[in-house]
Amino acid sequence: MFTTMTRLYVIGGKSRTGKSKISRKVRISHGPLEVLNTDSFRLDGNDDQAWVRLTNHLTRTIFSSDVLIEGVAITPQRIHGLDIPALTLQKAVFLGYSRESHAHSILNHARQTGESDWVYRQLQKNPSYKNDVWSWMKPGIAESAQLKIDAEGFGYGYFDVTDYADFEKYVTEVIEYLLISEK
């Protein structure tokens, strides 16, 4: 019996770098595609647990389409070590940021998006949450620098959202990398 391998696309990276938005647009551009977000596999904010639950799901499921996984629990090391015979890695990309100005972008986006944005909802509950955004965003700069080193070391793509003045151009280039480019 002839079976085809299910192609796997990966978007990992830091919070608030557009992973979910890019995933939705990839689904539209790609055609049939199952999109799995590590957030739906997380309990109590535990990324390690989310990764284990996601990989168990990937191992047990027979997919009728290609698969895209996305989320903060996905690291270059985890993707490099992923061994699921029914899946073949098509392309992996990681997203980060290198400038503190990203906190302004996060807060502006939350205000513009409104209720559908989790940062907006946190700000509505507690206006001082903007200080929390700054506090978790600042260490993300160093973490993003390491993420870039790790991603490129394994031959995966890396994009820095703060390198783009136009967010939509950033989204387009990430999607092109995933679906079109040969690199």
N, C-alpha and C positions, 0 to 999 in steps of 0.2 A: 504494500500500500504506500502511495506517495504522500508525504506530508510536507507542508511548507513551514519554514521557521517563522515564528512571529517576530516582527521587527520591534525593537525596543528603542524608544527615544527617551532622553533624560534631561531634565532641567533641575539643577540643584543650586543652592546658594543662600545668601543672606536674606533675612526678612526684608520685605518692602522693596524688592528689586524688580518686581513685575512678573514673577514666575507664573502666577495664576492667570494673569491677563494674557501673557504669551501663550500659555497652554490652551486657553480658550480659542485664541486666534489660530494656533497650529491645528486644532481640531477642525476648524472651518476650512483651512487651506489643504489639509491632508486628505480629507475624506474620512471613511470609517476609521475611528481611532478611539480606543478606551483610554481615558485620562484618569489616573489615580494620584491623589494628593496625599502626602504623608500625614497631613493634619487629620485626615479621617481615620488614620490608624494609631493616633497618639492618644494616650491616656495620661492625665495629670502632667502634661507638658514634657513628657519623656521621649526625647528623640531616639534614643537607643531602642526603646520598646517599639516605637513607631516603625523603625527600620526592620526589626525582627518580624513584626506583624505583616508589614508590606511584603517582605521577601517570602514569608509563608504563603501569603495570598498568591503571589506570582508563581510560586512552585505548584500550588494545588489547582490553579485555574487553567482551563483550556480556553484560550481567547479566540474569538471569531474575527478579530481585527488586530491591527498593530496596536501597540500600547505605548503610552507616554506616562512616565512617572515624574512627579515634581514635588519639591518641598525642601525645607531646611534640613531635614534628617538625612538627605542624600549628600554624600561626600565623594570626592574622587576616589578615595581609598575603598569605600564601600562598593562603588561601581566597578572598580578594578577587580575586586574580589568576588563579584557576583557571578555565580555559576549555576545557571538554570538552563538545562539542555534545550527546552522548548523555546527559549528566547535568544535572539541574536542582537547584540548591541549595534544599532544603526549609527547613533550619534549621541554624544553627551556634551552638555554645555553647563557652565557654572557662572553665576551672576553675583557681583559684589559692588562695592563702592569704595572710593578712596578720599572723599572730601567730607568735612563736617557739614557742608552746605546741604548734604542729603537730608539732614533732619528738617530743614525748611521745606524741602520738597515733600517729605512724608506728611508734615503737618498741613501744608497747602492742599495736597491731594485729599487728605481726610476731610478738610472743610468743604472742598468742592464736590466730593463724592457723597457725603452725608451718611445716612443710616446704614447703607450697605457696606461701609468701611469699618473695620473693627477698631482702628485707632480713633475714628470719629466717635464711636460708641463709648470708648474709654474716656475720651475728653468730655463727653456729655455727663458721664457719671462723676468725673473728677477732673476739673480744669487744670489741675497741676500735673496731670499725666504728661503734658508736654515736656516736663522735666525728665520724666521717665524715658520718653522717646530719645532725648539727648543722651541719657545715661546708657541705654543699651545700644545706641547708634555709634557712639565714640569708640568702644572697643571693637566694633565691627569693621573699622578701618584696617586695623592690624590683622584681624581675622580674614578680611577680604584679600589682603596682600598675601597671606599664607595660602588661601584658597586658590589664588591665581597661580602661585608656584606649584601647588599640588596638582591642579587641573592640567596645566601645561606639561608638567612632568609625566603625566600618564597619557598625554596626547589628546586631551579634551579641550574644548573651546572655553574661553573666559571672556566675559564682557563686563565692563565697568559702567554702571548706569550714570555715574557722575561725569563720564567723558562725553556725554551727549547733552546738548542744550535742548534738543527736541526729543521728548520721550518716545513719540511715535516712530521716529527714525531708528532709535535704539531697538524698539520692538521689532520693526521690520528686519533689521540686520540680524537679530538673534534668530528669527524665524527662517530667514534665508540660510543662515549657517546650518540650522538643524535639517532643513528640508532640501536645500539646493546645493550648497557648496560641497566640494570634494575634500576640503581640508579637514 
